[in-house]
Amino acid sequence: MGVAALAAAAAALDALWSLGGAADAIKVVSAWRAYGLLVFSALFTLLAARPRAYRGVWEVVIFHKLAMTLTAVVYQVRGGVADADTIIVADGILTVALVSAYVLCRGWSQRPAPPARG
């Protein structure tokens, strides 16, 4: 998850850097993508730091990456959609990594909260 967090942060920085040169027709969607990458970097960081403390976050992140992969597969089959193959590979690999990490760390279970100190 740490590697995923760093990769998302690097992609976000690249996307933010590119915003100035983005065509007016795609400026908003480019900003949305850049900020989304920052959000995913933060989510991956949280999951890396305390993988059993954020039940529910795992499932949302896995859903998003799986949905992106399947959407890109549909676009690839229909043809004519730029970068569908890149999304299939990147988000597909990330989906497998997320599901593997989820199973290995038992992300569906939550650690009990530490006792309150009074």
FIDOVO-195290 format. One record per atom (N, C-alpha, C): residue in one letter; x, y, z; residue number from 1; atom name; chain. Coordinates in nm, 2 decimals. Each point is the difference from the previous one (the first is absolute). Last residue first. Example, Ala and Ser with C-alpha at 12.3 -4.5 7.8 and 13.67 -1.06 7.14 Angstrom:
2
<"s",<1.28,-0.22,0.71>,2,"N","A">
<"s",<0.09,0.11,0.00>,2,"CA","A">
<"s",<-0.08,0.11,0.08>,2,"C","A">
<"a",<0.03,-0.57,-0.01>,1,"N","A">
<"a",<-0.09,0.12,0.00>,1,"CA","A">
<"a",<0.09,0.12,0.00>,1,"C","A">
# end
This chain:
118
<"g",<-0.80,0.69,3.18>,118,"N","A">
<"g",<-0.08,0.10,0.07>,118,"CA","A">
<"g",<0.08,0.06,0.10>,118,"C","A">
<"r",<0.00,-0.29,-0.49>,117,"N","A">
<"r",<0.08,0.03,0.12>,117,"CA","A">
<"r",<-0.07,0.12,0.07>,117,"C","A">
<"a",<-0.18,-0.42,-0.34>,116,"N","A">
<"a",<0.01,0.15,0.03>,116,"CA","A">
<"a",<0.08,0.02,0.12>,116,"C","A">
<"p",<0.08,-0.42,-0.34>,115,"N","A">
<"p",<-0.08,0.04,0.12>,115,"CA","A">
<"p",<0.02,0.15,0.03>,115,"C","A">
<"p",<0.05,-0.18,-0.51>,114,"N","A">
<"p",<0.07,-0.01,0.13>,114,"CA","A">
<"p",<-0.08,0.05,0.11>,114,"C","A">
<"a",<-0.24,-0.22,-0.43>,113,"N","A">
<"a",<0.06,0.13,0.05>,113,"CA","A">
<"a",<0.08,-0.02,0.13>,113,"C","A">
<"p",<-0.06,-0.40,-0.36>,112,"N","A">
<"p",<-0.07,0.06,0.11>,112,"CA","A">
<"p",<0.07,0.13,0.04>,112,"C","A">
<"r",<0.03,-0.18,-0.51>,111,"N","A">
<"r",<0.06,-0.02,0.13>,111,"CA","A">
<"r",<-0.08,0.07,0.11>,111,"C","A">
<"q",<-0.21,-0.19,-0.46>,110,"N","A">
<"q",<0.05,0.12,0.07>,110,"CA","A">
<"q",<0.06,-0.04,0.13>,110,"C","A">
<"s",<-0.11,-0.25,-0.51>,109,"N","A">
<"s",<-0.01,0.00,0.15>,109,"CA","A">
<"s",<0.06,0.13,0.05>,109,"C","A">
<"w",<0.00,-0.08,-0.46>,108,"N","A">
<"w",<-0.14,0.00,0.04>,108,"CA","A">
<"w",<-0.02,-0.01,0.15>,108,"C","A">
<"g",<0.43,-0.03,-0.23>,107,"N","A">
<"g",<-0.05,0.13,0.01>,107,"CA","A">
<"g",<-0.14,0.01,0.04>,107,"C","A">
<"r",<0.40,-0.34,-0.01>,106,"N","A">
<"r",<-0.14,-0.02,0.05>,106,"CA","A">
<"r",<-0.07,0.14,0.02>,106,"C","A">
<"c",<0.44,-0.11,-0.20>,105,"N","A">
<"c",<-0.01,0.07,0.13>,105,"CA","A">
<"c",<-0.13,-0.01,0.06>,105,"C","A">
<"l",<0.08,-0.22,-0.42>,104,"N","A">
<"l",<0.12,-0.03,0.09>,104,"CA","A">
<"l",<-0.01,0.07,0.13>,104,"C","A">
<"v",<-0.33,0.09,-0.33>,103,"N","A">
<"v",<-0.01,-0.14,0.05>,103,"CA","A">
<"v",<0.11,-0.03,0.10>,103,"C","A">
<"y",<0.01,0.42,-0.21>,102,"N","A">
<"y",<-0.12,-0.01,0.07>,102,"CA","A">
<"y",<-0.02,-0.14,0.07>,102,"C","A">
<"a",<0.35,0.07,-0.32>,101,"N","A">
<"a",<0.03,0.07,0.13>,101,"CA","A">
<"a",<-0.12,-0.01,0.10>,101,"C","A">
<"s",<-0.07,-0.16,-0.44>,100,"N","A">
<"s",<0.10,-0.08,0.07>,100,"CA","A">
<"s",<0.03,0.05,0.14>,100,"C","A">
<"v",<-0.28,0.26,-0.28>,99,"N","A">
<"v",<-0.07,-0.12,0.05>,99,"CA","A">
<"v",<0.10,-0.09,0.07>,99,"C","A">
<"l",<0.19,0.37,-0.20>,98,"N","A">
<"l",<-0.09,0.04,0.11>,98,"CA","A">
<"l",<-0.07,-0.12,0.05>,98,"C","A">
<"a",<0.27,-0.06,-0.38>,97,"N","A">
<"a",<0.08,0.03,0.12>,97,"CA","A">
<"a",<-0.08,0.03,0.12>,97,"C","A">
<"v",<-0.22,-0.06,-0.41>,96,"N","A">
<"v",<0.06,-0.13,0.05>,96,"CA","A">
<"v",<0.08,0.02,0.12>,96,"C","A">
<"t",<-0.15,0.38,-0.22>,95,"N","A">
<"t",<-0.12,-0.07,0.06>,95,"CA","A">
<"t",<0.05,-0.13,0.06>,95,"C","A">
<"l",<0.31,0.26,-0.24>,94,"N","A">
<"l",<-0.03,0.06,0.14>,94,"CA","A">
<"l",<-0.11,-0.07,0.06>,94,"C","A">
<"i",<0.11,-0.12,-0.44>,93,"N","A">
<"i",<0.11,-0.05,0.09>,93,"CA","A">
<"i",<-0.03,0.06,0.14>,93,"C","A">
<"g",<-0.30,0.14,-0.32>,92,"N","A">
<"g",<-0.01,-0.14,0.01>,92,"CA","A">
<"g",<0.10,-0.05,0.10>,92,"C","A">
<"d",<0.02,0.45,-0.13>,91,"N","A">
<"d",<-0.10,-0.03,0.10>,91,"CA","A">
<"d",<-0.03,-0.14,0.02>,91,"C","A">
<"a",<0.33,0.11,-0.33>,90,"N","A">
<"a",<0.03,0.07,0.13>,90,"CA","A">
<"a",<-0.10,-0.03,0.11>,90,"C","A">
<"v",<-0.08,-0.18,-0.45>,89,"N","A">
<"v",<0.13,-0.05,0.07>,89,"CA","A">
<"v",<0.02,0.06,0.13>,89,"C","A">
<"i",<-0.37,0.15,-0.25>,88,"N","A">
<"i",<-0.02,-0.14,0.03>,88,"CA","A">
<"i",<0.13,-0.06,0.07>,88,"C","A">
<"i",<0.02,0.45,-0.15>,87,"N","A">
<"i",<-0.09,-0.02,0.12>,87,"CA","A">
<"i",<-0.02,-0.14,0.03>,87,"C","A">
<"t",<0.23,0.09,-0.40>,86,"N","A">
<"t",<0.08,0.05,0.12>,86,"CA","A">
<"t",<-0.08,-0.02,0.13>,86,"C","A">
<"d",<-0.22,-0.08,-0.41>,85,"N","A">
<"d",<0.09,-0.11,0.03>,85,"CA","A">
<"d",<0.09,0.04,0.12>,85,"C","A">
<"a",<-0.30,0.32,-0.16>,84,"N","A">
<"a",<-0.07,-0.11,0.06>,84,"CA","A">
<"a",<0.09,-0.11,0.04>,84,"C","A">
<"d",<0.09,0.44,-0.24>,83,"N","A">
<"d",<0.06,-0.04,0.13>,83,"CA","A">
<"d",<-0.08,-0.11,0.07>,83,"C","A">
<"a",<-0.26,0.24,-0.39>,82,"N","A">
<"a",<0.14,0.01,0.03>,82,"CA","A">
<"a",<0.03,-0.04,0.14>,82,"C","A">
<"v",<-0.39,-0.17,-0.33>,81,"N","A">
<"v",<0.01,0.08,0.12>,81,"CA","A">
<"v",<0.15,0.00,0.04>,81,"C","A">
<"g",<-0.20,-0.25,-0.38>,80,"N","A">
<"g",<-0.01,0.14,-0.02>,80,"CA","A">
<"g",<0.02,0.09,0.13>,80,"C","A">
<"g",<-0.20,-0.52,0.01>,79,"N","A">
<"g",<0.10,0.07,-0.08>,79,"CA","A">
<"g",<-0.02,0.15,0.00>,79,"C","A">
<"r",<-0.22,-0.41,0.22>,78,"N","A">
<"r",<-0.08,0.09,-0.10>,78,"CA","A">
<"r",<0.10,0.08,-0.09>,78,"C","A">
<"v",<0.19,-0.27,0.34>,77,"N","A">
<"v",<-0.08,-0.09,-0.08>,77,"CA","A">
<"v",<-0.07,0.08,-0.11>,77,"C","A">
<"q",<0.22,0.24,0.34>,76,"N","A">
<"q",<0.10,-0.06,-0.09>,76,"CA","A">
<"q",<-0.07,-0.09,-0.10>,76,"C","A">
<"y",<-0.26,0.20,0.34>,75,"N","A">
<"y",<0.04,0.10,-0.10>,75,"CA","A">
<"y",<0.10,-0.06,-0.10>,75,"C","A">
<"v",<-0.14,-0.27,0.36>,74,"N","A">
<"v",<-0.11,0.03,-0.09>,74,"CA","A">
<"v",<0.04,0.10,-0.11>,74,"C","A">
<"v",<0.31,-0.08,0.33>,73,"N","A">
<"v",<-0.01,-0.12,-0.08>,73,"CA","A">
<"v",<-0.12,0.02,-0.10>,73,"C","A">
<"a",<0.07,0.33,0.33>,72,"N","A">
<"a",<0.10,0.01,-0.11>,72,"CA","A">
<"a",<-0.01,-0.12,-0.09>,72,"C","A">
<"t",<-0.28,0.00,0.37>,71,"N","A">
<"t",<-0.04,0.10,-0.09>,71,"CA","A">
<"t",<0.10,0.01,-0.12>,71,"C","A">
<"l",<0.11,-0.28,0.36>,70,"N","A">
<"l",<-0.11,-0.06,-0.08>,70,"CA","A">
<"l",<-0.05,0.10,-0.11>,70,"C","A">
<"t",<0.33,0.15,0.31>,69,"N","A">
<"t",<0.05,-0.10,-0.08>,69,"CA","A">
<"t",<-0.10,-0.06,-0.10>,69,"C","A">
<"m",<-0.13,0.32,0.33>,68,"N","A">
<"m",<0.08,0.06,-0.10>,68,"CA","A">
<"m",<0.05,-0.10,-0.10>,68,"C","A">
<"a",<-0.23,-0.16,0.38>,67,"N","A">
<"a",<-0.09,0.06,-0.10>,67,"CA","A">
<"a",<0.07,0.07,-0.11>,67,"C","A">
<"l",<0.26,-0.19,0.35>,66,"N","A">
<"l",<-0.06,-0.10,-0.08>,66,"CA","A">
<"l",<-0.10,0.06,-0.11>,66,"C","A">
<"k",<0.20,0.29,0.31>,65,"N","A">
<"k",<0.10,-0.05,-0.09>,65,"CA","A">
<"k",<-0.06,-0.11,-0.09>,65,"C","A">
<"h",<-0.28,0.18,0.34>,64,"N","A">
<"h",<0.03,0.10,-0.10>,64,"CA","A">
<"h",<0.10,-0.05,-0.11>,64,"C","A">
<"f",<-0.12,-0.28,0.37>,63,"N","A">
<"f",<-0.11,0.02,-0.09>,63,"CA","A">
<"f",<0.04,0.10,-0.11>,63,"C","A">
<"i",<0.30,-0.07,0.35>,62,"N","A">
<"i",<-0.01,-0.11,-0.09>,62,"CA","A">
<"i",<-0.11,0.01,-0.10>,62,"C","A">
<"v",<0.02,0.33,0.33>,61,"N","A">
<"v",<0.12,0.01,-0.08>,61,"CA","A">
<"v",<0.00,-0.11,-0.11>,61,"C","A">
<"v",<-0.33,-0.02,0.34>,60,"N","A">
<"v",<-0.02,0.11,-0.09>,60,"CA","A">
<"v",<0.11,0.02,-0.10>,60,"C","A">
<"e",<0.04,-0.32,0.34>,59,"N","A">
<"e",<-0.10,-0.04,-0.10>,59,"CA","A">
<"e",<-0.03,0.11,-0.10>,59,"C","A">
<"w",<0.31,0.08,0.36>,58,"N","A">
<"w",<0.05,-0.10,-0.09>,58,"CA","A">
<"w",<-0.10,-0.03,-0.11>,58,"C","A">
<"v",<-0.14,0.28,0.35>,57,"N","A">
<"v",<0.09,0.07,-0.09>,57,"CA","A">
<"v",<0.05,-0.10,-0.11>,57,"C","A">
<"g",<-0.24,-0.18,0.36>,56,"N","A">
<"g",<-0.09,0.08,-0.09>,56,"CA","A">
<"g",<0.08,0.07,-0.11>,56,"C","A">
<"r",<0.23,-0.11,0.46>,55,"N","A">
<"r",<-0.10,-0.09,-0.06>,55,"CA","A">
<"r",<-0.10,0.09,-0.08>,55,"C","A">
<"y",<0.45,0.10,0.23>,54,"N","A">
<"y",<-0.08,0.07,-0.09>,54,"CA","A">
<"y",<-0.10,-0.09,-0.07>,54,"C","A">
<"a",<0.36,-0.13,0.30>,53,"N","A">
<"a",<-0.07,0.11,0.07>,53,"CA","A">
<"a",<-0.10,0.07,-0.08>,53,"C","A">
<"r",<0.33,-0.36,-0.11>,52,"N","A">
<"r",<-0.12,-0.05,0.06>,52,"CA","A">
<"r",<-0.08,0.11,0.08>,52,"C","A">
<"p",<0.43,0.09,-0.23>,51,"N","A">
<"p",<-0.09,-0.07,-0.10>,51,"CA","A">
<"p",<-0.13,-0.05,0.06>,51,"C","A">
<"r",<0.36,0.39,0.08>,50,"N","A">
<"r",<-0.08,-0.08,0.10>,50,"CA","A">
<"r",<-0.11,-0.08,-0.08>,50,"C","A">
<"a",<0.36,0.23,-0.23>,49,"N","A">
<"a",<0.04,0.03,0.14>,49,"CA","A">
<"a",<-0.08,-0.09,0.10>,49,"C","A">
<"a",<-0.09,-0.01,-0.47>,48,"N","A">
<"a",<0.13,-0.06,0.02>,48,"CA","A">
<"a",<0.04,0.02,0.15>,48,"C","A">
<"l",<-0.41,0.19,-0.15>,47,"N","A">
<"l",<-0.01,-0.15,0.00>,47,"CA","A">
<"l",<0.14,-0.06,0.03>,47,"C","A">
<"l",<-0.02,0.47,-0.04>,46,"N","A">
<"l",<-0.08,-0.05,0.11>,46,"CA","A">
<"l",<0.00,-0.15,0.01>,46,"C","A">
<"t",<0.19,0.18,-0.38>,45,"N","A">
<"t",<0.09,0.03,0.11>,45,"CA","A">
<"t",<-0.07,-0.05,0.13>,45,"C","A">
<"f",<-0.25,-0.01,-0.40>,44,"N","A">
<"f",<0.10,-0.11,0.00>,44,"CA","A">
<"f",<0.09,0.02,0.12>,44,"C","A">
<"l",<-0.30,0.34,-0.07>,43,"N","A">
<"l",<-0.07,-0.12,0.04>,43,"CA","A">
<"l",<0.09,-0.12,0.01>,43,"C","A">
<"a",<0.17,0.42,-0.16>,42,"N","A">
<"a",<-0.03,0.00,0.14>,42,"CA","A">
<"a",<-0.07,-0.12,0.05>,42,"C","A">
<"s",<0.08,0.03,-0.46>,41,"N","A">
<"s",<0.13,0.00,0.07>,41,"CA","A">
<"s",<-0.02,0.00,0.15>,41,"C","A">
<"f",<-0.38,0.07,-0.27>,40,"N","A">
<"f",<0.04,-0.14,0.01>,40,"CA","A">
<"f",<0.14,-0.02,0.06>,40,"C","A">
<"v",<-0.15,0.44,-0.06>,39,"N","A">
<"v",<-0.09,-0.06,0.10>,39,"CA","A">
<"v",<0.04,-0.15,0.01>,39,"C","A">
<"l",<0.22,0.25,-0.33>,38,"N","A">
<"l",<0.04,0.04,0.14>,38,"CA","A">
<"l",<-0.08,-0.07,0.10>,38,"C","A">
<"l",<-0.13,-0.05,-0.44>,37,"N","A">
<"l",<0.12,-0.08,0.03>,37,"CA","A">
<"l",<0.06,0.04,0.13>,37,"C","A">
<"g",<-0.37,0.24,-0.14>,36,"N","A">
<"g",<-0.04,-0.14,0.03>,36,"CA","A">
<"g",<0.12,-0.09,0.03>,36,"C","A">
<"y",<0.06,0.44,-0.16>,35,"N","A">
<"y",<-0.04,0.00,0.14>,35,"CA","A">
<"y",<-0.04,-0.14,0.05>,35,"C","A">
<"a",<0.12,0.06,-0.46>,34,"N","A">
<"a",<0.11,0.03,0.09>,34,"CA","A">
<"a",<-0.03,-0.01,0.15>,34,"C","A">
<"r",<-0.35,-0.04,-0.32>,33,"N","A">
<"r",<0.09,-0.12,0.00>,33,"CA","A">
<"r",<0.12,0.02,0.09>,33,"C","A">
<"w",<-0.29,0.36,-0.07>,32,"N","A">
<"w",<-0.07,-0.10,0.08>,32,"CA","A">
<"w",<0.09,-0.12,0.01>,32,"C","A">
<"a",<0.15,0.34,-0.28>,31,"N","A">
<"a",<0.01,0.04,0.14>,31,"CA","A">
<"a",<-0.06,-0.11,0.09>,31,"C","A">
<"s",<-0.06,-0.05,-0.46>,30,"N","A">
<"s",<0.14,-0.02,0.04>,30,"CA","A">
<"s",<0.03,0.03,0.14>,30,"C","A">
<"v",<-0.42,0.09,-0.18>,29,"N","A">
<"v",<0.01,-0.15,0.02>,29,"CA","A">
<"v",<0.15,-0.03,0.03>,29,"C","A">
<"v",<-0.10,0.45,-0.09>,28,"N","A">
<"v",<-0.07,-0.04,0.12>,28,"CA","A">
<"v",<0.02,-0.15,0.02>,28,"C","A">
<"k",<0.19,0.19,-0.39>,27,"N","A">
<"k",<0.06,0.05,0.12>,27,"CA","A">
<"k",<-0.07,-0.05,0.12>,27,"C","A">
<"i",<-0.08,-0.07,-0.49>,26,"N","A">
<"i",<0.03,-0.11,0.09>,26,"CA","A">
<"i",<0.06,0.05,0.13>,26,"C","A">
<"a",<-0.12,0.29,-0.37>,25,"N","A">
<"a",<-0.11,-0.10,-0.01>,25,"CA","A">
<"a",<0.02,-0.11,0.11>,25,"C","A">
<"d",<0.34,0.34,-0.08>,24,"N","A">
<"d",<-0.12,0.05,0.07>,24,"CA","A">
<"d",<-0.11,-0.10,0.01>,24,"C","A">
<"a",<0.50,-0.18,-0.05>,23,"N","A">
<"a",<-0.10,0.08,-0.08>,23,"CA","A">
<"a",<-0.12,0.04,0.08>,23,"C","A">
<"a",<0.48,-0.08,0.23>,22,"N","A">
<"a",<-0.11,-0.07,-0.04>,22,"CA","A">
<"a",<-0.09,0.09,-0.09>,22,"C","A">
<"g",<0.42,0.11,0.24>,21,"N","A">
<"g",<0.00,-0.02,-0.14>,21,"CA","A">
<"g",<-0.12,-0.07,-0.06>,21,"C","A">
<"g",<0.05,0.09,0.48>,20,"N","A">
<"g",<0.02,0.13,-0.07>,20,"CA","A">
<"g",<0.00,-0.02,-0.15>,20,"C","A">
<"l",<-0.01,-0.38,0.28>,19,"N","A">
<"l",<-0.13,0.07,0.00>,19,"CA","A">
<"l",<0.01,0.13,-0.08>,19,"C","A">
<"s",<0.35,-0.34,0.12>,18,"N","A">
<"s",<-0.05,0.01,-0.14>,18,"CA","A">
<"s",<-0.12,0.09,-0.01>,18,"C","A">
<"w",<0.21,-0.10,0.42>,17,"N","A">
<"w",<0.09,0.07,-0.08>,17,"CA","A">
<"w",<-0.05,0.03,-0.14>,17,"C","A">
<"l",<-0.25,-0.28,0.29>,16,"N","A">
<"l",<-0.01,0.14,0.04>,16,"CA","A">
<"l",<0.10,0.09,-0.08>,16,"C","A">
<"a",<0.02,-0.46,-0.07>,15,"N","A">
<"a",<-0.13,0.05,-0.05>,15,"CA","A">
<"a",<-0.02,0.15,0.04>,15,"C","A">
<"d",<0.38,-0.23,0.16>,14,"N","A">
<"d",<0.01,0.01,-0.14>,14,"CA","A">
<"d",<-0.13,0.06,-0.06>,14,"C","A">
<"l",<0.00,-0.10,0.46>,13,"N","A">
<"l",<0.09,0.11,-0.03>,13,"CA","A">
<"l",<0.02,0.02,-0.15>,13,"C","A">
<"a",<-0.25,-0.37,0.13>,12,"N","A">
<"a",<-0.08,0.12,0.03>,12,"CA","A">
<"a",<0.09,0.12,-0.03>,12,"C","A">
<"a",<0.19,-0.42,-0.04>,11,"N","A">
<"a",<-0.09,0.02,-0.11>,11,"CA","A">
<"a",<-0.08,0.13,0.02>,11,"C","A">
<"a",<0.28,-0.14,0.35>,10,"N","A">
<"a",<0.08,0.04,-0.12>,10,"CA","A">
<"a",<-0.09,0.03,-0.12>,10,"C","A">
<"a",<-0.21,-0.17,0.39>,9,"N","A">
<"a",<0.05,0.13,0.02>,9,"CA","A">
<"a",<0.09,0.05,-0.12>,9,"C","A">
<"a",<-0.15,-0.44,-0.01>,8,"N","A">
<"a",<-0.11,0.09,-0.02>,8,"CA","A">
<"a",<0.04,0.15,0.03>,8,"C","A">
<"a",<0.32,-0.34,0.08>,7,"N","A">
<"a",<-0.03,0.01,-0.15>,7,"CA","A">
<"a",<-0.12,0.09,-0.02>,7,"C","A">
<"l",<0.11,-0.09,0.45>,6,"N","A">
<"l",<0.11,0.08,-0.07>,6,"CA","A">
<"l",<-0.03,0.02,-0.15>,6,"C","A">
<"a",<-0.29,-0.28,0.25>,5,"N","A">
<"a",<-0.01,0.14,0.04>,5,"CA","A">
<"a",<0.10,0.09,-0.07>,5,"C","A">
<"a",<0.02,-0.46,-0.07>,4,"N","A">
<"a",<-0.11,0.05,-0.07>,4,"CA","A">
<"a",<-0.02,0.15,0.04>,4,"C","A">
<"v",<0.33,-0.24,0.22>,3,"N","A">
<"v",<0.04,0.02,-0.14>,3,"CA","A">
<"v",<-0.11,0.06,-0.07>,3,"C","A">
<"g",<-0.10,-0.13,0.43>,2,"N","A">
<"g",<0.09,0.12,0.00>,2,"CA","A">
<"g",<0.05,0.03,-0.14>,2,"C","A">
<"m",<-0.26,-0.38,0.08>,1,"N","A">
<"m",<-0.08,0.12,0.00>,1,"CA","A">
<"m",<0.09,0.13,0.00>,1,"C","A">
# end
